[in-house]
Amino acid sequence: MQSQIHKNSKKTWLETWEPKTKTLTAFIWLIGMLFLDNPIIVGIILISLFVICMLSNKNIKQVFNSLKIVLPFVIFSMITLIFSNGLNIREEAVNFAMILGLRVLASAIIIRILVSTQSFQTYLNSMNSLNLPPVFMTTLFLTTRYTTFLMNEFKHIKNALKSRLFKAKGNKNTINTYANVCGGMIVKGIDRSEAVYKAMKSRGFCGTMPVDNPKPITKNDLIKLLSSIILIIIIVMIDSNI
């Protein structure tokens, strides 16, 4: 039984990767994507990243949900670029739109891999060791914490409306319902922010978030970093020679 639990809790190579070196790798790959002009190569990278993301999360639904956020913007941008010259569609515009869309989707998956393969507290501990301004770290922590809280609040409201058989329609009642929901959330948000401020003040908060010691950088982390850098350099060189 214990061996089965240990097997199920075994972390992947992405989850054991030290956050600072992993963040640097993600940043380098995001820059490297800007130098790729071949849609086939970018498409292969997109598929490979998608597979890696699924294997690291073990939940395909989460991967699709992360892409659903950026997909409407990608589609809108691609359509705008393709028809930028009216109905006179040019091949260059189609190629550029395709490259841009693939780049954005690949970048979204890279960010998804970065944020989903470690706890936020672990990431905060590592970033704090870089001696970043305390205001930045506090803002990062509070923004992430309450963005997650806000998304959960939206889910509760959606379920509440659904349980009351609410259906969105293009009429005045739908607009009034959305207005009441948004107004209620704003009021609750203001009240909650004041309560949080008073709670932090009563606990002697001085502007610096308390964190634990960061995870040390190991030899394996450096190998992963160097291997990733070499790989993106090779891919850019192959793309430039095609």
C-alpha positions in Angstrom: 0.0 0.0 0.0 2.8 2.4 0.9 4.7 1.6 -2.3 1.5 2.4 -4.3 1.1 5.7 -2.6 4.7 6.6 -3.2 4.3 5.6 -6.9 1.2 7.8 -7.3 2.9 10.8 -5.7 6.1 10.6 -7.8 6.8 13.9 -9.4 7.6 14.5 -13.0 10.9 16.0 -14.2 9.1 19.3 -14.7 7.8 19.3 -11.2 11.2 18.6 -9.7 12.8 21.4 -11.8 14.0 24.4 -9.7 11.6 27.4 -10.4 14.3 30.0 -11.2 16.0 28.0 -13.9 12.7 26.8 -15.2 11.5 30.4 -15.5 14.7 31.4 -17.3 14.2 28.5 -19.7 10.6 29.5 -20.4 11.7 33.1 -21.0 14.4 32.0 -23.5 11.9 29.8 -25.3 9.4 32.6 -25.5 12.1 34.8 -27.1 13.2 32.0 -29.4 9.6 31.6 -30.7 9.9 35.1 -32.1 12.6 34.0 -34.5 10.7 31.1 -36.0 9.1 31.8 -39.4 8.3 28.2 -40.6 4.7 27.2 -39.7 5.6 23.5 -39.9 8.3 23.9 -37.3 6.2 26.0 -35.0 3.3 23.5 -35.4 5.6 20.6 -34.4 6.7 22.6 -31.3 3.1 23.4 -30.5 2.1 19.7 -30.6 5.2 18.7 -28.6 4.5 21.3 -25.9 0.9 20.2 -25.8 1.9 16.6 -25.2 4.4 17.7 -22.5 1.8 19.8 -20.8 -0.7 16.9 -20.7 1.9 14.6 -19.3 3.0 17.1 -16.6 -0.6 17.9 -15.6 -2.2 14.5 -16.3 -5.5 16.4 -17.0 -6.3 17.2 -20.6 -9.3 19.3 -19.6 -7.0 21.8 -17.8 -4.8 22.1 -20.9 -7.9 22.8 -23.1 -9.2 25.3 -20.6 -6.0 27.3 -20.6 -6.1 27.4 -24.4 -9.8 28.5 -24.5 -8.8 31.7 -22.8 -6.5 32.9 -25.6 -8.1 31.1 -28.5 -10.8 33.8 -29.2 -8.1 36.5 -29.3 -5.9 34.4 -31.6 -8.8 33.7 -34.0 -9.8 37.4 -34.1 -6.2 38.5 -34.7 -5.7 35.9 -37.5 -9.0 37.0 -39.3 -8.0 40.6 -39.0 -4.6 40.0 -40.5 -5.9 37.8 -43.3 -8.5 40.4 -44.4 -6.3 43.4 -43.7 -6.4 44.2 -47.4 -10.1 43.5 -47.8 -11.3 40.5 -49.9 -8.0 40.6 -51.8 -6.4 37.9 -49.6 -2.6 37.7 -49.9 -0.6 34.6 -49.3 1.9 36.6 -47.2 -0.9 37.7 -44.9 -2.2 34.2 -44.5 1.3 32.8 -43.6 1.9 35.6 -41.1 -1.5 35.1 -39.5 -0.8 31.4 -39.2 2.7 31.9 -37.7 1.3 34.5 -35.3 -1.5 32.2 -34.1 0.8 29.2 -33.6 3.3 31.3 -31.8 0.7 32.6 -29.3 -0.7 29.2 -28.7 2.8 27.7 -28.1 3.6 30.6 -25.8 0.4 30.0 -23.8 1.3 26.4 -23.3 4.8 27.3 -22.2 3.4 29.6 -19.6 0.9 26.9 -18.6 3.7 24.4 -18.1 5.6 27.0 -16.0 2.7 27.8 -13.6 1.2 24.3 -13.3 4.2 22.2 -12.4 4.8 23.8 -9.0 2.9 25.3 -6.2 2.6 29.1 -6.2 4.2 29.3 -2.7 7.3 27.4 -4.0 7.5 29.8 -7.0 7.2 32.8 -4.7 10.0 31.5 -2.4 12.3 31.1 -5.4 11.5 34.5 -6.9 12.0 36.2 -3.5 15.6 34.9 -3.4 16.3 37.2 -6.4 16.0 40.2 -4.1 13.1 41.6 -6.1 11.3 44.7 -4.6 9.0 43.7 -1.8 6.2 45.7 -3.3 6.4 43.7 -6.5 6.4 40.3 -4.6 3.5 41.4 -2.4 1.5 42.6 -5.4 2.3 39.4 -7.3 1.1 37.2 -4.4 -2.1 39.2 -3.7 -3.0 39.5 -7.4 -2.6 35.7 -7.9 -4.4 34.8 -4.7 -7.4 37.0 -5.4 -7.6 36.2 -9.1 -8.0 32.6 -8.2 -10.6 33.6 -5.6 -12.4 35.8 -8.2 -12.6 32.9 -10.6 -14.1 30.6 -8.0 -16.6 33.4 -7.2 -17.6 33.5 -10.8 -18.2 29.7 -10.8 -20.4 30.0 -7.7 -22.5 32.8 -9.4 -22.8 30.8 -12.6 -24.0 27.7 -10.7 -26.5 29.9 -8.7 -27.9 31.4 -11.9 -28.1 27.9 -13.5 -29.9 26.5 -10.6 -32.5 29.3 -11.0 -33.0 28.3 -14.6 -31.5 31.6 -15.9 -30.8 31.7 -19.6 -28.9 34.5 -21.3 -30.9 36.3 -23.9 -30.6 39.6 -25.8 -33.3 41.3 -23.7 -33.5 43.8 -20.9 -33.9 41.2 -18.1 -30.6 39.6 -19.0 -28.8 42.9 -19.0 -30.4 43.7 -15.6 -29.4 40.4 -14.2 -25.7 40.8 -15.3 -25.7 44.4 -14.0 -26.9 43.2 -10.6 -24.4 40.4 -10.5 -21.5 42.8 -11.4 -22.7 45.4 -8.9 -22.9 42.9 -6.1 -19.4 41.5 -6.9 -18.0 45.1 -6.8 -19.6 45.8 -3.4 -18.5 42.5 -2.0 -15.0 43.0 -3.4 -14.7 46.4 -1.7 -15.9 45.0 1.6 -13.6 42.0 1.4 -10.6 44.2 0.5 -11.2 46.4 3.6 -11.5 43.3 5.8 -8.3 41.8 4.4 -6.5 45.2 4.9 -7.6 45.4 8.6 -6.6 41.7 9.2 -3.1 42.2 7.7 -2.7 45.5 9.6 -3.7 43.9 12.9 -1.1 41.1 12.3 1.7 43.7 11.9 2.1 43.4 8.1 4.9 45.7 7.0 4.8 45.3 3.2 7.0 42.2 2.9 5.4 38.7 2.4 6.9 36.0 4.7 8.5 33.2 2.7 10.5 30.0 3.3 14.0 29.3 2.1 14.0 28.7 -1.7 14.8 25.3 -3.3 18.5 25.1 -4.1 19.7 24.8 -7.7 21.1 21.4 -8.5 23.2 19.9 -11.2 20.2 18.4 -12.8 18.5 21.8 -13.0 21.5 23.2 -14.8 21.5 20.3 -17.2 17.8 20.9 -18.0 18.5 24.6 -18.5 21.5 24.1 -20.8 19.7 21.3 -22.8 16.7 23.5 -23.3 18.8 26.4 -24.5 20.8 24.3 -26.9 17.5 22.8 -28.3 15.9 26.1 -29.0 19.1 27.4 -30.7 19.2 24.3 -32.9 15.6 24.8 -33.8 16.1 28.5 -34.7 19.1 27.5 -36.8 17.2 24.9 -38.7 14.3 27.3 -39.3 16.6 30.0 -40.6 18.2 27.5 -43.1 14.9 26.3 -44.5 
